[in-house]
Amino acid sequence: LYADTFIKLLNPRPTWSVLDVGSGPGTIAIPLARRVRKITAIDFSPKMLEILAESAGKKGAANISVQTLSWTDNWRDHGIPVHDVAIASRSLAVNDLRAALEKLNRFARKTVVITDKVGPGPFDPEAFSAVGRELKTGPDYMYTINLLHQMGVQASVNFIRLESTLLCKSMEEAMDLYIWMFPALSTDEKKRLKKYVQSITTTAVDGTFSVHRKHIPTWAFIRWDSSDE
């Protein structure tokens, strides 16, 4: 749902070259590849790019190139050219947000698109309460919008609201939807988390599990003309 909605809102053109910053395993790059001329995917994780390259090969997406780079690297020194469009999908966890936004502008000939969390983003506040941990997620997309305004950028905002119910094959799979939120869970914390997940899960006659999320993760899809700065 996330990638499909992102690409629909992006409304890509066949002539575009796209720079995907913080591409991860290709969540956006892989489905986007057949809609644009070429994609350059950069990420700080060689493992993520390895997964992306393997997926691209399987799907025949020969127009994706990958390069291991972080936000703080000098992209020009590593041969990254200006593209028509620069995107940063859920990848703006940076120390200097303004510098990242300005960098995206410099590498986009036409358009910049980012997604940023709304409220706690993918984190479930009630799960944190159940486990007994404090949730600190920092500022959400409004901080980014205000920063863009200070930069003289007039951005448009849409919202990507994820599914309220997720289907799982097992309780372990249902737990995996939440356990990533909590590094180094103790045995007692894991028991409390499992109790919470069970409280929002129903089981069908075929043995599948439906997780009815109390918190629906929502992302702000923020777009602007790179010449606006």
MDAnalysis code that builds the backbone (N, CA, C; Angstrom):
import MDAnalysis as mda
import numpy as np

u = mda.Universe.empty(687, n_residues=229, atom_resindex=np.repeat(np.arange(229), 3), trajectory=True)
u.add_TopologyAttr("name", ["N", "CA", "C"] * 229)
u.add_TopologyAttr("resid", np.arange(1, 230))
u.add_TopologyAttr("resname", ["LEU", "TYR", "ALA", "ASP", "THR", "PHE", "ILE", "LYS", "LEU", "LEU", "ASN", "PRO", "ARG", "PRO", "THR", "TRP", "SER", "VAL", "LEU", "ASP", "VAL", "GLY", "SER", "GLY", "PRO", "GLY", "THR", "ILE", "ALA", "ILE", "PRO", "LEU", "ALA", "ARG", "ARG", "VAL", "ARG", "LYS", "ILE", "THR", "ALA", "ILE", "ASP", "PHE", "SER", "PRO", "LYS", "MET", "LEU", "GLU", "ILE", "LEU", "ALA", "GLU", "SER", "ALA", "GLY", "LYS", "LYS", "GLY", "ALA", "ALA", "ASN", "ILE", "SER", "VAL", "GLN", "THR", "LEU", "SER", "TRP", "THR", "ASP", "ASN", "TRP", "ARG", "ASP", "HIS", "GLY", "ILE", "PRO", "VAL", "HIS", "ASP", "VAL", "ALA", "ILE", "ALA", "SER", "ARG", "SER", "LEU", "ALA", "VAL", "ASN", "ASP", "LEU", "ARG", "ALA", "ALA", "LEU", "GLU", "LYS", "LEU", "ASN", "ARG", "PHE", "ALA", "ARG", "LYS", "THR", "VAL", "VAL", "ILE", "THR", "ASP", "LYS", "VAL", "GLY", "PRO", "GLY", "PRO", "PHE", "ASP", "PRO", "GLU", "ALA", "PHE", "SER", "ALA", "VAL", "GLY", "ARG", "GLU", "LEU", "LYS", "THR", "GLY", "PRO", "ASP", "TYR", "MET", "TYR", "THR", "ILE", "ASN", "LEU", "LEU", "HIS", "GLN", "MET", "GLY", "VAL", "GLN", "ALA", "SER", "VAL", "ASN", "PHE", "ILE", "ARG", "LEU", "GLU", "SER", "THR", "LEU", "LEU", "CYS", "LYS", "SER", "MET", "GLU", "GLU", "ALA", "MET", "ASP", "LEU", "TYR", "ILE", "TRP", "MET", "PHE", "PRO", "ALA", "LEU", "SER", "THR", "ASP", "GLU", "LYS", "LYS", "ARG", "LEU", "LYS", "LYS", "TYR", "VAL", "GLN", "SER", "ILE", "THR", "THR", "THR", "ALA", "VAL", "ASP", "GLY", "THR", "PHE", "SER", "VAL", "HIS", "ARG", "LYS", "HIS", "ILE", "PRO", "THR", "TRP", "ALA", "PHE", "ILE", "ARG", "TRP", "ASP", "SER", "SER", "ASP", "GLU"])
u.atoms.positions = np.array([
    [0.827, -1.205, 0.000],
    [0.000, 0.000, 0.000],
    [0.863, 1.257, 0.000],
    [1.903, 1.305, 0.844],
    [2.734, 2.504, 0.936],
    [3.373, 2.840, -0.409],
    [4.057, 1.873, -1.004],
    [4.764, 2.120, -2.266],
    [3.790, 2.477, -3.380],
    [2.667, 1.767, -3.449],
    [1.670, 2.051, -4.496],
    [1.141, 3.472, -4.376],
    [0.828, 3.890, -3.143],
    [0.301, 5.239, -2.933],
    [1.370, 6.289, -3.207],
    [2.591, 6.016, -2.786],
    [3.700, 6.941, -3.041],
    [3.835, 7.179, -4.543],
    [3.864, 6.107, -5.318],
    [4.074, 6.234, -6.770],
    [2.878, 6.907, -7.437],
    [1.688, 6.616, -6.951],
    [0.503, 7.277, -7.497],
    [0.564, 8.781, -7.268],
    [0.947, 9.193, -6.064],
    [1.066, 10.625, -5.757],
    [2.223, 11.263, -6.526],
    [3.288, 10.502, -6.728],
    [4.441, 11.012, -7.474],
    [4.076, 11.296, -8.919],
    [3.197, 10.466, -9.506],
    [2.778, 10.613, -10.896],
    [3.991, 10.709, -11.835],
    [4.811, 9.650, -11.892],
    [6.086, 9.715, -12.619],
    [5.925, 9.828, -14.127],
    [6.978, 10.339, -14.757],
    [7.018, 10.497, -16.211],
    [8.064, 9.555, -16.785],
    [7.815, 8.997, -17.985],
    [8.766, 8.049, -18.586],
    [10.139, 8.637, -18.870],
    [10.214, 9.960, -18.973],
    [11.491, 10.606, -19.308],
    [12.340, 10.912, -18.078],
    [11.801, 10.712, -16.903],
    [12.495, 11.140, -15.687],
    [13.722, 10.296, -15.355],
    [14.733, 10.968, -14.840],
    [15.790, 10.306, -14.080],
    [15.519, 10.612, -12.613],
    [15.642, 9.595, -11.757],
    [15.262, 9.738, -10.350],
    [16.417, 9.336, -9.446],
    [16.712, 10.187, -8.471],
    [17.693, 9.880, -7.443],
    [16.929, 9.467, -6.184],
    [17.092, 8.214, -5.771],
    [16.403, 7.679, -4.598],
    [17.402, 7.621, -3.442],
    [17.261, 8.559, -2.509],
    [18.214, 8.704, -1.405],
    [17.712, 7.933, -0.182],
    [18.554, 7.033, 0.318],
    [18.120, 6.172, 1.406],
    [17.131, 5.149, 0.883],
    [17.508, 4.529, -0.217],
    [16.594, 3.653, -0.962],
    [16.222, 2.388, -0.214],
    [17.050, 1.969, 0.749],
    [16.797, 0.703, 1.415],
    [16.829, -0.436, 0.411],
    [15.972, -1.438, 0.585],
    [15.987, -2.604, -0.304],
    [15.252, -2.394, -1.622],
    [14.846, -1.144, -1.884],
    [14.170, -0.857, -3.152],
    [12.667, -0.785, -3.049],
    [12.154, -0.437, -1.879],
    [10.708, -0.346, -1.658],
    [10.028, 0.527, -2.703],
    [10.663, 1.646, -3.050],
    [10.130, 2.532, -4.078],
    [10.810, 2.282, -5.423],
    [12.121, 2.102, -5.415],
    [12.882, 2.003, -6.672],
    [12.421, 0.859, -7.562],
    [12.164, -0.308, -6.977],
    [11.799, -1.482, -7.777],
    [10.481, -1.263, -8.529],
    [9.377, -0.897, -7.857],
    [8.134, -0.683, -8.607],
    [8.153, 0.578, -9.485],
    [9.000, 1.543, -9.126],
    [9.067, 2.787, -9.896],
    [9.856, 2.619, -11.192],
    [10.761, 1.645, -11.229],
    [11.695, 1.506, -12.351],
    [11.010, 1.411, -13.710],
    [9.880, 0.718, -13.771],
    [9.206, 0.542, -15.064],
    [8.445, 1.794, -15.512],
    [8.415, 2.799, -14.633],
    [7.655, 4.030, -14.934],
    [8.535, 5.215, -15.300],
    [9.866, 5.067, -15.155],
    [10.780, 6.180, -15.419],
    [11.946, 5.708, -16.282],
    [12.760, 6.663, -16.725],
    [13.880, 6.330, -17.609],
    [15.000, 5.626, -16.855],
    [15.403, 6.170, -15.710],
    [16.457, 5.536, -14.922],
    [16.388, 5.985, -13.476],
    [16.938, 5.159, -12.595],
    [16.978, 5.452, -11.165],
    [18.390, 5.212, -10.651],
    [18.871, 6.172, -9.845],
    [20.103, 5.967, -9.094],
    [19.705, 5.810, -7.630],
    [19.955, 4.641, -7.062],
    [19.599, 4.366, -5.673],
    [20.847, 4.438, -4.809],
    [20.815, 5.284, -3.789],
    [21.951, 5.371, -2.875],
    [21.478, 5.086, -1.450],
    [22.326, 4.411, -0.689],
    [22.013, 4.060, 0.689],
    [23.336, 3.822, 1.407],
    [23.349, 4.032, 2.722],
    [24.591, 3.823, 3.477],
    [24.848, 2.343, 3.739],
    [23.818, 1.500, 3.529],
    [23.923, 0.076, 3.850],
    [24.199, -0.764, 2.605],
    [25.390, -1.336, 2.498],
    [25.678, -2.222, 1.356],
    [24.722, -3.408, 1.299],
    [24.274, -3.895, 2.466],
    [23.361, -5.040, 2.506],
    [22.033, -4.690, 1.850],
    [21.514, -3.496, 2.163],
    [20.253, -3.075, 1.563],
    [20.371, -2.974, 0.042],
    [21.487, -2.417, -0.415],
    [21.693, -2.260, -1.851],
    [21.905, -3.608, -2.532],
    [22.480, -4.549, -1.806],
    [22.642, -5.906, -2.344],
    [21.273, -6.548, -2.573],
    [20.367, -6.356, -1.605],
    [19.003, -6.878, -1.744],
    [18.298, -6.193, -2.910],
    [18.473, -4.879, -3.014],
    [17.863, -4.125, -4.101],
    [18.344, -4.626, -5.457],
    [19.661, -4.772, -5.605],
    [20.236, -5.212, -6.882],
    [19.742, -6.598, -7.260],
    [19.617, -7.472, -6.259],
    [19.131, -8.825, -6.523],
    [17.673, -8.792, -6.989],
    [16.850, -7.967, -6.318],
    [15.444, -7.838, -6.702],
    [15.315, -7.229, -8.089],
    [16.143, -6.221, -8.371],
    [16.098, -5.573, -9.684],
    [16.440, -6.569, -10.784],
    [17.418, -7.428, -10.519],
    [17.796, -8.446, -11.491],
    [16.668, -9.421, -11.756],
    [15.982, -9.837, -10.700],
    [14.882, -10.792, -10.846],
    [13.709, -10.196, -11.610],
    [13.494, -8.879, -11.434],
    [12.353, -8.228, -12.068],
    [12.715, -7.561, -13.399],
    [13.981, -7.703, -13.825],
    [14.403, -7.129, -15.098],
    [14.490, -5.618, -15.094],
    [14.706, -5.040, -13.919],
    [14.811, -3.582, -13.812],
    [16.261, -3.157, -14.055],
    [16.664, -3.177, -15.319],
    [18.057, -2.898, -15.670],
    [18.400, -1.415, -15.618],
    [17.398, -0.572, -15.391],
    [17.627, 0.875, -15.374],
    [17.891, 1.420, -13.968],
    [18.160, 0.520, -13.003],
    [18.511, 0.951, -11.644],
    [19.998, 0.726, -11.417],
    [20.700, 1.788, -11.008],
    [22.093, 1.649, -10.579],
    [22.161, 1.956, -9.092],
    [23.097, 1.327, -8.390],
    [23.183, 1.499, -6.943],
    [24.588, 1.967, -6.548],
    [24.628, 2.711, -5.440],
    [25.907, 3.184, -4.929],
    [25.811, 3.368, -3.420],
    [26.816, 2.878, -2.702],
    [26.824, 2.984, -1.246],
    [27.304, 4.371, -0.833],
    [26.354, 5.202, -0.407],
    [26.662, 6.573, 0.012],
    [25.724, 6.975, 1.147],
    [26.208, 7.852, 2.009],
    [25.380, 8.373, 3.092],
    [25.016, 9.822, 2.798],
    [24.186, 10.396, 3.659],
    [23.808, 11.796, 3.499],
    [25.014, 12.726, 3.585],
    [26.004, 12.349, 4.384],
    [27.132, 13.254, 4.612],
    [28.256, 13.096, 3.595],
    [28.202, 12.071, 2.758],
    [29.218, 11.914, 1.706],
    [29.067, 13.003, 0.645],
    [30.163, 13.264, -0.053],
    [30.106, 14.205, -1.173],
    [29.655, 13.445, -2.417],
    [28.388, 13.572, -2.733],
    [27.831, 12.788, -3.837],
    [28.475, 13.123, -5.179],
    [28.804, 14.385, -5.374],
    [29.416, 14.779, -6.659],
    [30.777, 14.104, -6.832],
    [31.532, 14.011, -5.754],
    [32.840, 13.359, -5.829],
    [32.720, 11.882, -6.194],
    [31.556, 11.314, -5.940],
    [31.327, 9.909, -6.267],
    [30.539, 9.744, -7.569],
    [30.487, 10.816, -8.339],
    [29.918, 10.730, -9.682],
    [28.411, 10.781, -9.770],
    [27.743, 11.242, -8.699],
    [26.282, 11.345, -8.751],
    [25.904, 12.653, -9.451],
    [25.207, 12.578, -10.582],
    [24.820, 13.799, -11.295],
    [23.495, 14.358, -10.783],
    [23.125, 15.523, -11.264],
    [21.805, 16.076, -10.987],
    [20.781, 15.238, -11.753],
    [19.695, 14.877, -11.078],
    [18.615, 14.115, -11.701],
    [17.388, 15.012, -11.890],
    [16.429, 14.532, -12.649],
    [15.188, 15.298, -12.794],
    [14.462, 15.403, -11.460],
    [14.420, 14.289, -10.749],
    [13.669, 14.221, -9.497],
    [14.525, 13.558, -8.421],
    [14.471, 14.115, -7.203],
    [15.133, 13.486, -6.050],
    [14.059, 13.108, -5.048],
    [14.128, 11.870, -4.553],
    [13.172, 11.426, -3.539],
    [13.917, 10.908, -2.312],
    [13.291, 11.094, -1.162],
    [13.806, 10.532, 0.094],
    [12.603, 9.978, 0.832],
    [12.385, 8.686, 0.678],
    [11.207, 8.032, 1.238],
    [11.524, 7.454, 2.616],
    [10.959, 8.058, 3.634],
    [11.132, 7.612, 5.033],
    [12.613, 7.471, 5.398],
    [13.421, 8.398, 4.894],
    [14.873, 8.272, 5.107],
    [15.515, 9.571, 5.599],
    [14.747, 10.370, 6.332],
    [15.253, 11.670, 6.761],
    [15.667, 11.718, 8.226],
    [16.067, 10.588, 8.771],
    [16.586, 10.563, 10.141],
    [18.041, 11.018, 10.113],
    [18.225, 12.339, 10.039],
    [19.552, 12.924, 9.881],
    [19.796, 13.939, 10.989],
    [21.058, 14.229, 11.236],
    [21.402, 15.210, 12.273],
    [21.105, 16.637, 11.830],
    [21.290, 16.917, 10.538],
    [21.074, 18.264, 10.018],
    [20.036, 18.190, 8.904],
    [18.764, 18.378, 9.279],
    [17.679, 18.237, 8.317],
    [17.746, 19.306, 7.236],
    [18.047, 20.523, 7.616],
    [18.097, 21.586, 6.610],
    [19.159, 21.284, 5.549],
    [20.316, 20.822, 5.980],
    [21.374, 20.483, 5.029],
    [20.924, 19.369, 4.085],
    [20.172, 18.409, 4.614],
    [19.669, 17.310, 3.780],
    [18.675, 17.828, 2.747],
    [17.777, 18.713, 3.168],
    [16.790, 19.272, 2.238],
    [17.473, 20.100, 1.151],
    [18.452, 20.890, 1.558],
    [19.189, 21.704, 0.585],
    [19.955, 20.814, -0.395],
    [20.464, 19.707, 0.102],
    [21.209, 18.783, -0.755],
    [20.286, 18.142, -1.787],
    [19.099, 17.747, -1.357],
    [18.121, 17.201, -2.298],
    [17.795, 18.218, -3.386],
    [17.645, 19.467, -3.003],
    [17.374, 20.529, -3.979],
    [18.475, 20.625, -5.029],
    [19.724, 20.532, -4.577],
    [20.849, 20.684, -5.499],
    [20.932, 19.537, -6.503],
    [20.393, 18.376, -6.124],
    [20.490, 17.214, -7.001],
    [19.191, 16.923, -7.750],
    [18.253, 17.877, -7.696],
    [16.984, 17.719, -8.411],
    [16.806, 18.872, -9.398],
    [16.636, 18.520, -10.651],
    [16.435, 19.518, -11.689],
    [15.012, 20.066, -11.670],
    [14.045, 19.221, -11.300],
    [12.639, 19.609, -11.382],
    [11.908, 19.550, -10.044],
    [11.981, 18.402, -9.403],
    [11.088, 18.152, -8.268],
    [11.801, 17.395, -7.152],
    [11.425, 17.703, -5.916],
    [11.882, 16.950, -4.753],
    [10.656, 16.391, -4.043],
    [10.734, 15.140, -3.645],
    [9.654, 14.512, -2.883],
    [10.257, 13.799, -1.680],
    [9.686, 14.048, -0.518],
    [10.109, 13.351, 0.694],
    [8.867, 12.836, 1.415],
    [9.049, 11.835, 2.247],
    [7.976, 11.461, 3.169],
    [8.518, 11.549, 4.590],
    [7.677, 12.077, 5.462],
    [8.062, 12.267, 6.857],
    [6.917, 11.790, 7.742],
    [7.243, 11.418, 8.953],
    [6.231, 10.823, 9.824],
    [5.215, 11.855, 10.298],
    [3.993, 11.381, 10.502],
    [2.929, 12.161, 11.112],
    [2.762, 11.641, 12.537],
    [2.925, 12.524, 13.512],
    [2.875, 12.075, 14.905],
    [4.003, 11.096, 15.182],
    [3.696, 9.959, 15.796],
    [4.756, 8.990, 16.102],
    [5.158, 8.122, 14.913],
    [4.533, 8.359, 13.737],
    [4.915, 7.594, 12.556],
    [4.594, 6.120, 12.711],
    [5.580, 5.238, 12.493],
    [5.313, 3.805, 12.549],
    [5.257, 3.228, 13.969],
    [5.552, 4.055, 14.957],
    [5.595, 3.569, 16.335],
    [4.209, 3.642, 16.991],
    [3.857, 2.597, 17.712],
    [2.554, 2.502, 18.356],
    [2.669, 2.942, 19.821],
    [2.097, 4.103, 20.163],
    [2.197, 4.586, 21.549],
    [1.619, 3.610, 22.571],
    [0.532, 2.916, 22.209],
    [-0.087, 1.994, 23.159],
    [0.777, 0.763, 23.399],
    [1.528, 0.363, 22.377],
    [2.461, -0.753, 22.563],
    [3.553, -0.357, 23.545],
    [4.021, 0.884, 23.446],
    [5.052, 1.362, 24.377],
    [4.512, 1.417, 25.803],
    [3.261, 1.870, 25.941],
    [2.651, 1.894, 27.276],
    [2.525, 0.493, 27.836],
    [2.137, -0.458, 26.977],
    [1.972, -1.843, 27.425],
    [3.291, -2.445, 27.874],
    [4.354, -2.133, 27.160],
    [5.671, -2.665, 27.487],
    [6.262, -1.963, 28.704],
    [5.866, -0.690, 28.889],
    [6.391, 0.082, 30.007],
    [7.584, 0.925, 29.645],
    [7.678, 1.270, 28.361],
    [8.769, 2.132, 27.915],
    [8.217, 3.485, 27.449],
    [9.048, 4.510, 27.608],
    [8.681, 5.841, 27.147],
    [8.957, 5.951, 25.649],
    [8.014, 6.555, 24.933],
    [8.173, 6.729, 23.487],
    [8.628, 8.151, 23.188],
    [9.790, 8.258, 22.559],
    [10.315, 9.559, 22.134],
    [10.603, 9.480, 20.638],
    [9.800, 10.169, 19.847],
    [9.973, 10.097, 18.390],
    [10.479, 11.400, 17.779],
    [10.545, 12.456, 18.576],
    [11.022, 13.726, 18.032],
    [9.947, 14.409, 17.200],
    [10.278, 15.551, 16.581],
    [9.293, 16.315, 15.800],
    [8.825, 15.550, 14.566],
    [7.589, 15.873, 14.141],
    [7.077, 15.196, 12.956],
    [7.136, 16.108, 11.729],
    [6.317, 15.829, 10.748],
    [6.415, 16.514, 9.448],
    [6.204, 18.022, 9.538],
    [5.485, 18.493, 10.561],
    [5.244, 19.939, 10.662],
    [6.543, 20.700, 10.862],
    [7.489, 20.098, 11.564],
    [8.805, 20.727, 11.720],
    [9.471, 20.882, 10.353],
    [9.358, 19.848, 9.528],
    [9.943, 19.882, 8.186],
    [9.268, 20.937, 7.320],
    [7.942, 21.016, 7.400],
    [7.194, 22.013, 6.629],
    [7.616, 23.425, 7.042],
    [7.751, 23.653, 8.341],
    [8.175, 24.971, 8.822],
    [9.592, 25.297, 8.370],
    [10.453, 24.298, 8.373],
    [11.824, 24.495, 7.917],
    [11.849, 24.842, 6.429],
    [11.060, 24.150, 5.641],
    [10.968, 24.461, 4.209],
    [10.442, 25.876, 4.003],
    [9.473, 26.271, 4.820],
    [8.943, 27.637, 4.729],
    [10.042, 28.663, 4.998],
    [10.861, 28.400, 6.008],
    [11.983, 29.293, 6.303],
    [12.968, 29.360, 5.140],
    [13.063, 28.279, 4.374],
    [13.947, 28.221, 3.222],
    [13.324, 28.869, 1.980],
    [12.088, 29.323, 2.103],
    [11.406, 29.936, 0.972],
    [10.762, 28.939, 0.034],
    [10.559, 27.728, 0.514],
    [9.984, 26.668, -0.317],
    [8.501, 26.515, 0.006],
    [7.675, 26.539, -1.037],
    [6.250, 26.293, -0.885],
    [5.968, 24.852, -1.282],
    [5.729, 24.017, -0.309],
    [5.545, 22.589, -0.551],
    [4.076, 22.211, -0.463],
    [3.705, 21.180, -1.201],
    [2.373, 20.600, -1.074],
    [2.461, 19.359, -0.204],
    [1.366, 19.035, 0.477],
    [1.361, 17.892, 1.398],
    [0.146, 17.007, 1.136],
    [0.414, 15.725, 0.978],
    [-0.634, 14.701, 0.965],
    [-0.294, 13.700, 2.070],
    [-1.179, 12.756, 2.304],
    [-0.938, 11.807, 3.384],
    [-1.109, 10.371, 2.904],
    [-0.200, 9.525, 3.359],
    [-0.265, 8.096, 3.080],
    [-0.608, 7.399, 4.390],
    [-1.834, 6.910, 4.466],
    [-2.297, 6.230, 5.685],
    [-2.244, 4.726, 5.428],
    [-1.521, 4.017, 6.240],
    [-1.326, 2.596, 6.020],
    [-2.542, 1.783, 6.480],
    [-2.479, 0.477, 6.259],
    [-3.614, -0.391, 6.567],
    [-3.909, -0.416, 8.066],
    [-5.200, -0.504, 8.377],
    [-5.588, -0.613, 9.785],
    [-5.532, -2.063, 10.267],
    [-5.672, -3.010, 9.324],
    [-5.632, -4.435, 9.679],
    [-4.581, -5.142, 8.842],
    [-3.751, -5.930, 9.496],
    [-2.704, -6.682, 8.804],
    [-2.927, -8.168, 9.032],
    [-2.785, -8.959, 7.965],
    [-2.965, -10.401, 8.049],
    [-1.621, -11.088, 8.261],
    [-1.586, -12.029, 9.172],
    [-0.359, -12.759, 9.488],
    [-0.647, -14.265, 9.504],
    [0.376, -15.049, 9.225],
    [0.227, -16.504, 9.200],
    [0.379, -17.125, 10.588],
    [0.984, -16.361, 11.501],
    [1.230, -16.895, 12.842],
    [1.304, -15.760, 13.848],
    [1.249, -16.123, 15.125],
    [1.408, -15.113, 16.172],
    [2.818, -14.560, 16.169],
    [3.798, -15.402, 15.816],
    [5.185, -14.931, 15.724],
    [5.304, -13.827, 14.673],
    [4.612, -14.011, 13.552],
    [4.629, -12.995, 12.503],
    [3.935, -11.725, 12.975],
    [2.867, -11.880, 13.737],
    [2.180, -10.717, 14.308],
    [3.093, -9.990, 15.284],
    [3.822, -10.720, 16.083],
    [4.769, -10.118, 17.025],
    [5.860, -9.346, 16.289],
    [6.288, -9.868, 15.156],
    [7.351, -9.208, 14.384],
    [6.954, -7.804, 13.936],
    [5.636, -7.554, 13.818],
    [5.159, -6.227, 13.431],
    [5.465, -5.177, 14.494],
    [5.706, -5.644, 15.727],
    [5.899, -4.733, 16.850],
    [7.261, -4.859, 17.519],
    [7.830, -6.034, 17.476],
    [9.032, -6.278, 18.274],
    [10.214, -5.434, 17.805],
    [10.221, -5.049, 16.519],
    [11.321, -4.223, 15.994],
    [11.364, -2.840, 16.659],
    [10.252, -2.424, 17.240],
    [10.190, -1.109, 17.875],
    [10.982, -1.045, 19.178],
    [11.342, -2.226, 19.728],
    [11.915, -2.278, 21.066],
    [13.255, -3.004, 21.071],
    [14.350, -2.284, 20.983],
    [15.661, -2.933, 21.067],
    [15.876, -3.570, 22.438],
    [16.500, -4.722, 22.444],
    [16.892, -5.405, 23.683],
    [15.724, -5.602, 24.646],
    [14.679, -6.240, 24.170],
    [13.543, -6.535, 25.038],
    [13.930, -7.554, 26.115],
    [13.536, -7.274, 27.334],
    [13.725, -8.263, 28.394],
    [12.635, -9.325, 28.271],
    [12.788, -10.419, 28.982],
    [11.787, -11.487, 28.943],
    [10.428, -10.987, 29.403],
    [10.441, -10.173, 30.465],
    [9.188, -9.640, 30.994],
    [8.547, -8.659, 30.018],
    [9.365, -7.821, 29.395],
    [8.841, -6.867, 28.417],
    [8.232, -7.593, 27.217],
    [8.889, -8.658, 26.803],
    [8.379, -9.432, 25.664],
    [7.027, -10.057, 26.001],
    [6.859, -10.508, 27.229],
    [5.579, -11.074, 27.654],
    [4.487, -10.005, 27.612],
    [4.825, -8.785, 28.068],
    [3.836, -7.703, 28.065],
    [3.480, -7.307, 26.630],
    [4.488, -7.296, 25.756],
    [4.221, -6.968, 24.361],
    [3.332, -8.027, 23.709],
    [3.613, -9.285, 23.997],
    [2.803, -10.366, 23.422],
    [1.359, -10.271, 23.898],
    [1.167, -9.933, 25.159],
    [-0.185, -9.775, 25.699],
    [-0.910, -8.648, 24.971],
    [-0.194, -7.568, 24.689],
    [-0.801, -6.442, 23.963],
    [-1.160, -6.856, 22.547],
    [-0.233, -7.501, 21.840],
    [-0.482, -7.923, 20.459],
    [-1.660, -8.899, 20.415],
    [-1.725, -9.815, 21.376],
    [-2.855, -10.753, 21.424],
    [-4.179, -10.028, 21.638],
    [-4.136, -8.910, 22.374],
    [-5.370, -8.168, 22.664],
    [-5.939, -7.478, 21.432],
    [-5.108, -7.263, 20.406],
    [-5.586, -6.589, 19.195],
    [-5.603, -7.538, 17.999],
    [-5.532, -8.841, 18.290],
    [-5.467, -9.847, 17.227],
    [-6.651, -10.797, 17.293],
    [-7.211, -11.101, 16.122],
    [-8.261, -12.112, 16.037],
    [-7.767, -13.243, 15.135],
    [-8.296, -14.440, 15.372],
    [-7.895, -15.616, 14.602],
    [-9.053, -16.112, 13.758],
    [-8.793, -16.323, 12.456],
    [-9.825, -16.817, 11.542],
    [-9.894, -18.336, 11.602],
    [-10.927, -18.878, 10.998],
    [-11.109, -20.337, 11.018],
    [-10.005, -21.064, 10.262],
    [-9.370, -20.362, 9.327],
    [-8.275, -20.996, 8.574],
    [-6.934, -20.887, 9.296],
    [-6.958, -20.316, 10.496],
    [-5.738, -20.236, 11.289],
    [-4.920, -18.982, 11.084],
    [-5.357, -18.102, 10.205],
    [-4.625, -16.848, 9.994],
    [-4.986, -15.838, 11.083],
    [-4.083, -14.902, 11.315],
    [-4.255, -13.903, 12.355],
    [-4.462, -12.520, 11.716],
    [-5.390, -11.769, 12.271],
    [-5.621, -10.398, 11.829],
    [-5.257, -9.456, 12.973],
    [-4.288, -8.593, 12.711],
    [-3.866, -7.605, 13.707],
    [-4.588, -6.299, 13.412],
    [-5.417, -5.865, 14.349],
    [-6.209, -4.648, 14.188],
    [-5.483, -3.504, 14.907],
    [-4.737, -2.758, 14.132],
    [-3.865, -1.744, 14.737],
    [-4.670, -0.600, 15.358],
    [-4.334, -0.287, 16.599],
    [-4.962, 0.859, 17.255],
    [-4.371, 2.168, 16.744],
    [-3.083, 2.125, 16.451],
    [-2.415, 3.292, 15.861],
    [-2.140, 2.991, 14.391],
    [-2.695, 3.802, 13.500],
    [-2.507, 3.605, 12.063],
    [-1.347, 4.483, 11.609],
    [-0.216, 3.886, 11.235],
    [0.921, 4.712, 10.783],
    [0.547, 5.563, 9.580],
    [0.901, 6.835, 9.657],
    [0.604, 7.784, 8.586],
    [1.862, 8.558, 8.231],
    [2.074, 8.749, 6.945],
    [3.243, 9.472, 6.447],
    [2.804, 10.682, 5.637],
    [3.507, 11.782, 5.810],
    [3.254, 12.983, 5.015],
    [4.085, 12.913, 3.736],
    [3.414, 13.041, 2.600],
    [4.055, 13.051, 1.289],
    [4.249, 14.520, 0.910],
    [5.482, 14.987, 0.984],
    [5.790, 16.412, 0.825],
    [6.533, 16.617, -0.506],
    [6.009, 17.519, -1.324],
    [6.541, 17.710, -2.681],
    [6.725, 19.202, -2.972],
    [7.824, 19.502, -3.640],
    [8.021, 20.889, -4.062],
    [8.887, 20.953, -5.316],
    [8.789, 22.111, -5.955],
    [9.596, 22.396, -7.137],
    [10.992, 22.751, -6.661],
    [12.005, 22.084, -7.174],
    [13.366, 22.323, -6.690],
    [13.866, 23.719, -7.016],
    [13.190, 24.417, -7.912],
    [13.604, 25.786, -8.246],
    [12.987, 26.807, -7.295],
    [12.176, 26.316, -6.333],
    [11.492, 27.231, -5.411],
    [12.432, 27.829, -4.379],
    [13.558, 27.131, -4.127],
    [14.414, 27.587, -3.023],
    [14.992, 28.956, -3.324],
])
